[in-house]
Amino acid sequence: MVKKYTSMAYASADDMLFGNAKFPVKAGLGLEIGAGYTTPEINYAPRPQAGKSKEKLIKEYERITTDSMARMVQIGAPSVVLETEHVEQMTNNPEWGGAVAHAQKTIMEEYHDEYGIKCALRHTPGDIREDRDYLKLTGDKFDLLMESFEQVAQNGADLLSVESMGGKEVFDYSILRNDTAGILFGIGVLGSMDMETVWTGVADIAKKNGVVAAGDTDCAQANTAMFIAGGLLDKNLAHTIAIVARAISAGRSLCAYEAGATGPGKDCGYENTILKSISGVPIAQEGKTSTCAHSDVMGNLVMQCCDLWSNESVEYHGEFGGTSVQCWGESLAYDCSLMNVALKTGKAKDLRDMFTLSDKYRDPQGYVLAYDNAYRVGEAIAKDGNDNYLRAKNAAVECCNIINEGVASGKLKLTRFEINALTKVKDDLDALTDDSDKFMSDCLTRFKEEVAVFRPENYGL
Amino acid sequence: MLDLKLEDIDGILVRYNVALEKEMTPDEAAEELYPKDELVYPIAKAIYEGEEDDVIDGLKAAIDAGKDPITLINESLMVGMGVVSQLYDEGIIFLPNVMMSADAMLDGIEFCKTQTTEVPEPKGKVVCHVAEGDVHDIGKNIVAALLRASGYEVIDLGRDCPVDEVIEAVEKEKPMLVTGTALMTTTMYAFKEINDKLLEKGIQLPFACGGGAVNQDFVAQYDLGVYGEEASDAVKIANFIVENGEGIEKLREEFHKH
C-alpha cells in the first residue's frame, strides 16, 4: 500500500540545503546521508571486454573498488559511496550481481576496518524487464529483477536503486513528435503505475535484508529528453519541452518514496531537488563532475541541495592521474570538502545560492530546477498528490508558468523557437481534461493504435 | 536567496542560441524552398507540416490530374522531405518536425504504392540494429526514420540483436551500409565481433556505429567502423557512399572529426 505525499517536507525553499535532509539515512559502514555533510558517490562502468565472464567482471569490480577506496584514503576523504550500475549480465544472472556485491563489500570493509572511512555500496540492477520487441514489465522478468535485488541485498549492497523504464515505449514515440499528452501519459501515468509496483517490491526486499531502499530516477525518459535537447545550439528538441518532461517526471519518481524507499535518490535524477522539497529524503546529484558521461547545462546548479555528489559513470581505464575512478572520485571529494567547509563555517546558504546562480539563467532547464522554482513545482505536485495524472499535469503547468515569469523578468532569455514550443505545450496542457479516468481512457485508445510496441497489460490495463 | 542583477548575467553566461537566432521564421524559410508546381507545392508543404491527411489529399489531386504515382514519390514527397532536411541541417527546424514529416512522407509513399503496380527504386539499402544485450533503441529509431525519409530502404533488425542475425541479414540483403547503435560500453563490444565475422566471410562494407557510450576511438579500432556522432550522420554517411563509393578511409576522413 502506498501513501501519497500531499504536503511539503520543508516550510520554505530556503530551508533546503546540501548535506542536509529532513530525514537522513543511515547506511553501510558508519555512514549517514543527509546528516550535515556531503559525501562523494563514485560511479563507473567496466571495460567492454570485462563482461565476457563472471570471473572477469568480479575481477574488474575488485580493481575498481580497490582503486577508489585507495584514492579516497590517500586524499583524506572522510566518507564515500560506491555505486555499481549493473551491466545486463549481472542482473540477468542474479548470482553474478551478488558475487560482485560481495567482492566489493569485502574490500570496503577492509578499508573501513583499517582506516575508519565511512562508506556504503549502492547496487543498481538494470531494468531488464523487456524482450526483443516489447517491454515485459510483469511476470518472469519482474521476478528476475526482484531476485537480482535479493541477491545483491544479501551479499553486501547497502543501498538499492533502479532506473525503471515503465512508460518509455509511449514516451519515446511522443517526445519525438512534440506530443504533450503522450509525454504526460508515458511518464506521469504509466511510469508512476510501474514505479508503485517495482518499489513496493524493492522496499519489501530491503526491509527483509536490513538494507536501504534508496530511490529511482527518470533516466529512461526525462534524461532521454535532456540528452536529445543537448546544448544551446543543438536542434533536436526544444529545451522548454525537455524541462516540462522533467517536471512531469518528479511526480513519477516520487512514487518510490511513497512505496517505502527512503533515499538517497539516484544521481541522474535531475528532478531530485523537487523530490527533496516534497519528501525530505536525501538525494544524490551529478553535474560538472559527470561530464565524463554526458554534458548538461547546469553543472553547478545541481549541487545546490545534494547529499551525495556523483560523477554519473566513467569507463574504468587509465588516465594520467591514475585510473578514471580515482581521478573523478578525487574531484568529487574536493567538491564535497568545499561544501562541508561551507556547512561548518555558516556559509552554506551563500555557497548554495552561488551554485544555483551560476546556471540559473543559462537554460530553461536550470531555471526551473533552481531550488526556489523546484520548490514551487513540488507544491504543484503535492496539491493533488493523491492523483498521479493531476499532479503530473500540475507540475507541467507550473513549469510553464515559471519559465514565462522568467522570460517576463528579462533574466531568462529564450529563442522564439523555445517560446513557441513552450506556448504549444501550455496550450496542449490547458486543453487536457481534469478527469483522470477520461485521460486514461482517451490515451489508451489512442496509443494502442499509434504505438505498435505499447502493451497495456504491462500496466494491468 | 541571492540573485544577479540583469546587467550582470551576460558576463556569466551567453545564450548563443538566442544571440544567433535567424530572423527568418521556419515557415518563411520553407516557403522559399517549396517547388512552384501548383500540384506539387501542396504536397511538399504538407510534408513540411507533417500533415499525413493533407499529403494524401495532395497526392490524390495530383494523380487525378494525370501525374504518375512513382514520379510523385521523387518529385513531390522526396522534394518536400528535402526541404525539411535542408532546414534541419541549417538549424532552422528541430528533430520532432523532421520525425513528423518523415511519418507523413512514409504514409505518402505507401499511398503511391497502392496506386500503381510499379515498385519505387530506393537510393540504397541499409541494415540497422541495436547491439546485442542493449535495448535502448530511440537512437536507432531516429536513424531508421531519417534514412527512410531520405529515400533509403531500411532493414530494421530491432534492438538486442544477436551478432549472427546481423551477419545473416547482411549476407541476405547485401546492403550498402550497416548501422549499429549502443548505449552501454559493455554491449558495444558486439560491434567488433560483427566486424570480425564480416571480414571472415570476406564481406567489406561500411559499418556506421554511434550512440551513448560509443566514441570515435572505439569505432576506429575495427576495420569497417565509421563513427557517427549524431543520428543524422547516418544519412550523411549513406549519401556520401552513394556519391563517393564505400571506401572506409574516405568515410573516416569525412566523418571522424576528433
Boltz contact constraints between the chains, C-beta under 6 A:
constraints:
  - contact:
      token1: [A, 45]
      token2: [B, 185]
      max_distance: 6.0
  - contact:
      token1: [A, 48]
      token2: [B, 185]
      max_distance: 6.0
  - contact:
      token1: [A, 48]
      token2: [B, 186]
      max_distance: 6.0
  - contact:
      token1: [A, 48]
      token2: [B, 189]
      max_distance: 6.0
  - contact:
      token1: [A, 51]
      token2: [B, 186]
      max_distance: 6.0
  - contact:
      token1: [A, 87]
      token2: [B, 186]
      max_distance: 6.0
  - contact:
      token1: [A, 88]
      token2: [B, 133]
      max_distance: 6.0
  - contact:
      token1: [A, 130]
      token2: [B, 135]
      max_distance: 6.0
  - contact:
      token1: [A, 132]
      token2: [B, 158]
      max_distance: 6.0
  - contact:
      token1: [A, 132]
      token2: [B, 160]
      max_distance: 6.0
  - contact:
      token1: [A, 172]
      token2: [B, 138]
      max_distance: 6.0
  - contact:
      token1: [A, 176]
      token2: [B, 96]
      max_distance: 6.0
  - contact:
      token1: [A, 176]
      token2: [B, 99]
      max_distance: 6.0
  - contact:
      token1: [A, 177]
      token2: [B, 96]
      max_distance: 6.0
  - contact:
      token1: [A, 177]
      token2: [B, 99]
      max_distance: 6.0
  - contact:
      token1: [A, 177]
      token2: [B, 100]
      max_distance: 6.0
  - contact:
      token1: [A, 178]
      token2: [B, 96]
      max_distance: 6.0
  - contact:
      token1: [A, 232]
      token2: [B, 16]
      max_distance: 6.0
  - contact:
      token1: [A, 232]
      token2: [B, 17]
      max_distance: 6.0
  - contact:
      token1: [A, 233]
      token2: [B, 17]
      max_distance: 6.0
  - contact:
      token1: [A, 235]
      token2: [B, 91]
      max_distance: 6.0
  - contact:
      token1: [A, 235]
      token2: [B, 94]
      max_distance: 6.0
  - contact:
      token1: [A, 236]
      token2: [B, 95]
      max_distance: 6.0
  - contact:
      token1: [A, 315]
      token2: [B, 185]
      max_distance: 6.0
  - contact:
      token1: [A, 353]
      token2: [B, 1]
      max_distance: 6.0
  - contact:
      token1: [A, 353]
      token2: [B, 2]
      max_distance: 6.0
  - contact:
      token1: [A, 357]
      token2: [B, 4]
      max_distance: 6.0
  - contact:
      token1: [A, 361]
      token2: [B, 9]
      max_distance: 6.0
  - contact:
      token1: [A, 362]
      token2: [B, 13]
      max_distance: 6.0
  - contact:
      token1: [A, 372]
      token2: [B, 1]
      max_distance: 6.0
  - contact:
      token1: [A, 410]
      token2: [B, 6]
      max_distance: 6.0
  - contact:
      token1: [A, 411]
      token2: [B, 6]
      max_distance: 6.0
  - contact:
      token1: [A, 413]
      token2: [B, 15]
      max_distance: 6.0
  - contact:
      token1: [A, 413]
      token2: [B, 18]
      max_distance: 6.0
  - contact:
      token1: [A, 415]
      token2: [B, 17]
      max_distance: 6.0
  - contact:
      token1: [A, 415]
      token2: [B, 18]
      max_distance: 6.0
  - contact:
      token1: [A, 415]
      token2: [B, 21]
      max_distance: 6.0
